[in-house]
Amino acid sequence: MPPAPPVTLAAPAPAPGQPRGVSPWPWLLTSLALAGVLAGSFWAYQNLQLPGAPQEPPACCEVRYAVRGGEVPVRLRVLEAPPLLTVDPQQAEGTAPGTMQLPGPGEYRIRVSADGYAPQTISVTVPRSLPVTIGLE
């Protein structure tokens, strides 16, 4: 008896010029699903906040300061900011007369000091349209 030909489980290779049997649909659907997940994640990150998470306040609150009663430069320093707002070091200090940019609305405690005068602490509520007048005594 002649030997039997070996059994192969692989599919025969397609002849040259004949299209392969691979459909582009699984790759297309997978790519679209991945794009949708990425777009949804980006939207959720931009628009949803966790409960209790600090919110980014809008840029706000330029406060003008005027000085009455002295010709010396006045130094200003933020001691307390409203809850959930943080004041970066560049915003925490300023001079009067002049302006100070604060990060959000609310009540701030400001330390006022000038050479030759006793330091003061003032409360400033922003936003405000009128300047804060500092009286040196």
Order of alpha helices (4+ residues) and beta strands (2+ residues): alpha-beta-beta-beta-beta-beta-beta-beta
